[in-house]
Amino acid sequence: MKKALIVIDMQNDFIDGSLGTAEALSIVENVKDKIRSYPPECVFATMDTHGPDYLSTQEGRNLPVEHCIRGKEGWKIRPDIEALLKGARIFEKPTFGSERLAEELKKEEDLEEIELIGLCTDICVLSNALLIKAALPELKISVDASCCAGVTPRKHLAALETMRSCQINVTGAEQGL
């Protein structure tokens, strides 16, 4: 595996559920096209995963909107995207970034590059990109802006700029400009 794709949190609640946005809906076809461009064994995905006690957690107190509660419809990956993830390695994560994902990527001996896509640019995409950059500082990392959406368009652009500052290459959609 020379290049891997990381699909971040393409779950119902982030697309058209409790935290969904028009911007998230607008990237679905781009995300599907991007997944199709990679061999299944080179695709990783994450799922934001919370328990029924979410509102009593630190995150829940700061974002008091129940979302991605394990087993509920909003937690599931959007069906048309899930169908494309057959053969992908999927990681549930209780917080923004997945340490398990970073550890798995460190085990890939011939990995030279990763590309991240998904939701939300300014929270989980950014967190995973920076976590992977810290774990694998020599790995080439890119984010396709045309396959990401932030909580707001402004936060999406701010996150892309932050990633550029951290030597993460931003591509697609005129690089989010």
N, C-alpha and C positions, 0 to 999 in steps of 0.2 A: 504494500500500500504506500504509494508515494504521496498522494493527496487525499485528504478526508473532508467530508462535509459534516458540519455540526448543525443540526436543526433544533433550534431552541423554542420550546414551549408553544408549539402550534396547536394549542388546546382550545376547546369550545369556549370556555370562559373568557379567554383573551381575544377571540376572534369576533364572536357575536353573542357572547354570554354576559355575565355580570360586569366584566371589565372590557368588553368589546368596543371597538371603534371602527369608524368608516375606513380609516387608514389600514387597520389590521385586515379588514375584509378585502381591501384593494390589492394586497400582496399575495393572496392565496394562489392565484394562477402562476405568478412568478416563482413562488416557492415550489409548487408542483413541478414546473419545468426544470428548476435547478436540481431537485431530487432525482428526476429522470436522467439527468446528465452524469450521474455518478453510479458506479457499480454498487449494488446493495451492501456488499461487504465493506465498503468504504464510507458508509453513512452511520453516524451516531445521532441520537436524539435525546432531548431532555424533556421531562415532565415536571412542572411545578406540582408539588404534592403536599397537601395539608390534611390534618385530621379534623374531627368535629370540634375540637377545642381551639380552632384557629383564632377566634376573636379574643382569646385570653393570652395569646402569644405576643411577643414584642411587635412582630410584623403586623399582627391583627389589630393591635392597639393603635398603630400608626396608619394602617390602611384598613379601616373597619368595614370591609366589603368581603363577605365570604366568597371564596373562589377556589377552584381546583381542589375541592374536598374529595379525597380518594373514594372512588366508587360512584360518585355522582356524574351526571351527564356532562357537566361543565369541566370535569377533570379529564375527560377522554380527549384524545387527539382527534381533531376533525376527521371524519371518516374517509374523505377522499384523499387526505394526506396520509392517514394511517395505512391505507391500502398500498401506498408507495413505499412504506417503511418496512415491508416484509424483508427480513434478513438484516435489518439495522440493529445496532445495539442501543437499547433505550435505558436511560438512567432516570429514576425518580429522584427528585431533590426537594428537601424541605425548605430551602432558602434560595437566594438569587443565583449563586454559582454552585457548580457541582464539583466537589473535590474528587469524587469517585471518577468522574469523567476525565479530569486532568491526570489522575493516576493511571487510568487505562491508556490514555494517549502516550504517557511516558513509556509504556511497555511495547509500543509499536516501533520495532527496530528500523524499519525502512521509511518511516513517516518523515516527509520533508516539508509539508505544507498543510494547513487546514484553512477552511473557509467556513465562516459562521453566517447563519441566516436565522430569522425568526422574530420572536416577540419577547419582551418589549426592548427596543434598541437601548433605551436609557436605563434599564434595570438589569434584566437577565442576560441579554446579549452582551452588554458592556461588562457585567460582572464575570461572565464566563470567558470572554476574550482576555480580560486582565488576569484572571486566575491562571489561564493556560499560558499566557505570556510570562508570568512569574515562574511557573513550573517548568517551562520549556523555552528559555529566553532566546535560543538560536533558531527556533522553529519559525518559518514564515507564516504569518497569520493575516488573513484578510476577512473583511466583512462586505457582503454585497448589499449596498443600501437599497437597491430595488426589491430586495427580498426581506426587508425589515420594516417595522413600524414602531414608533415610540408611543408613549402615553399621550403625547401631543406632537404635532409636527415640529414645534420649536425644540422640544426636548430630544426628539429624534436627531435633529441637526446638531444640537449641543453634544450629544453622545458620540456622534460620528467624529466631531472635532476633537473630543477627548481621546478617542481611540487613535486618531491620527497623531496626536501628541505623544502617544505611548508606542509609536512605531508599528501600529497595526494599519495595514493597507486598506483603504476604503475604495470600493469599486461600485459600478452600477448606478443607474439613474443620475448620470452626471455627477457621481460621487456624492449624492445627497444634497447637492447645491440647489 
